Amino acid sequence: MKLGTVIGTVVASRKEPNMDALKILVVRFLNADLQETKVTAACADTVSAGPGDVVLCVSSSSARGTAATKHACVDHTIIGIVDTVSAGKSELYSKRTIMGGRE
């Protein structure tokens, strides 16, 4: 699994029929310090993520492990929208803090 930030949307006028119900988002992956890297991927969105969201992604055969992607041709799938990330007693990321306390 990898963490990333949603930075864009892919619009396709035609898709394989098993992909019709899936929104495709562009995700920039984060490193261990939660800093953005230069690595991006087009990811099938199964959780209604949006621009700026920090998301949890899976790749390869795991990307086809959700009900929505079981029969789809995907290499990367967004499976969660991250609320917080912590290590030990330190909070490394909080969606609430980024959003100014709004949920």
C-alpha positions as CSV (number, residue, x, y, z in Angstrom):
1,M,0.0,0.0,0.0
2,K,1.1,3.6,-0.7
3,L,0.0,7.0,0.4
4,G,-0.6,9.7,-2.1
5,T,-2.3,13.0,-2.8
6,V,-5.0,13.4,-5.5
7,I,-3.7,16.0,-8.0
8,G,-6.1,15.6,-10.9
9,T,-8.7,13.7,-12.9
10,V,-8.6,11.7,-16.0
11,V,-11.4,12.2,-18.5
12,A,-11.8,9.5,-21.2
13,S,-14.6,9.8,-23.8
14,R,-14.3,6.0,-24.3
15,K,-13.4,3.3,-21.9
16,E,-13.5,-0.5,-21.7
17,P,-17.0,-1.4,-20.6
18,N,-15.8,-2.9,-17.3
19,M,-14.3,0.6,-16.5
20,D,-17.4,2.7,-17.2
21,A,-18.5,3.0,-13.6
22,L,-15.0,3.9,-12.3
23,K,-13.7,7.5,-11.9
24,I,-9.9,7.7,-12.6
25,L,-7.8,10.1,-10.5
26,V,-4.2,11.2,-10.8
27,V,-2.3,10.5,-7.6
28,R,1.2,11.8,-6.7
29,F,2.8,9.3,-4.3
30,L,4.2,10.4,-0.9
31,N,7.5,9.2,0.6
32,A,8.1,8.0,4.2
33,D,8.2,11.6,5.5
34,L,4.8,12.3,3.8
35,Q,6.5,14.6,1.3
36,E,5.3,14.5,-2.4
37,T,7.6,12.6,-4.8
38,K,7.7,12.9,-8.6
39,V,6.0,9.6,-9.0
40,T,2.4,9.7,-10.2
41,A,-0.2,7.1,-11.3
42,A,-3.7,7.0,-12.7
43,C,-5.8,5.2,-10.1
44,A,-9.3,3.8,-10.1
45,D,-11.3,5.6,-7.3
46,T,-13.5,3.3,-5.2
47,V,-14.1,5.8,-2.3
48,S,-15.2,9.1,-4.0
49,A,-11.9,10.9,-3.3
50,G,-11.3,14.4,-4.5
51,P,-8.6,16.9,-5.3
52,G,-6.2,17.4,-2.4
53,D,-7.3,14.3,-0.5
54,V,-4.5,12.1,0.9
55,V,-5.4,8.6,-0.1
56,L,-4.4,5.0,0.4
57,C,-3.6,3.1,-2.8
58,V,-3.0,-0.5,-3.7
59,S,-1.3,-1.8,-6.8
60,S,-0.9,-4.9,-9.0
61,S,-3.2,-7.8,-8.3
62,S,-4.4,-6.1,-5.0
63,A,-5.8,-3.2,-7.2
64,R,-8.3,-5.7,-8.5
65,G,-9.3,-6.9,-5.1
66,T,-12.3,-4.6,-4.5
67,A,-15.9,-5.3,-5.5
68,A,-15.7,-2.3,-8.0
69,T,-12.5,-3.4,-9.6
70,K,-12.8,-7.2,-9.5
71,H,-13.2,-7.5,-13.3
72,A,-11.5,-4.2,-14.3
73,C,-8.2,-3.7,-16.0
74,V,-6.5,-1.6,-13.3
75,D,-3.0,-1.4,-11.9
76,H,-3.7,1.1,-9.1
77,T,-6.8,1.6,-6.9
78,I,-7.7,4.1,-4.3
79,I,-9.1,2.2,-1.3
80,G,-9.3,4.8,1.4
81,I,-9.3,8.5,2.2
82,V,-6.8,9.2,5.0
83,D,-7.9,11.1,8.1
84,T,-4.8,10.8,10.2
85,V,-1.3,9.3,10.1
86,S,0.7,8.9,13.3
87,A,4.0,7.3,14.3
88,G,4.4,6.5,18.0
89,K,3.0,9.6,19.9
90,S,3.5,11.9,16.9
91,E,0.8,12.8,14.5
92,L,2.3,13.2,11.1
93,Y,-0.8,14.2,9.2
94,S,-4.3,15.2,10.1
95,K,-7.0,16.0,7.6
96,R,-8.8,18.1,10.3
97,T,-5.7,20.3,10.7
98,I,-5.3,20.7,6.9
99,M,-9.0,21.7,6.6
100,G,-8.7,24.2,9.4
101,G,-10.7,22.1,11.9
102,R,-13.6,21.4,9.5
103,E,-14.7,17.9,8.9
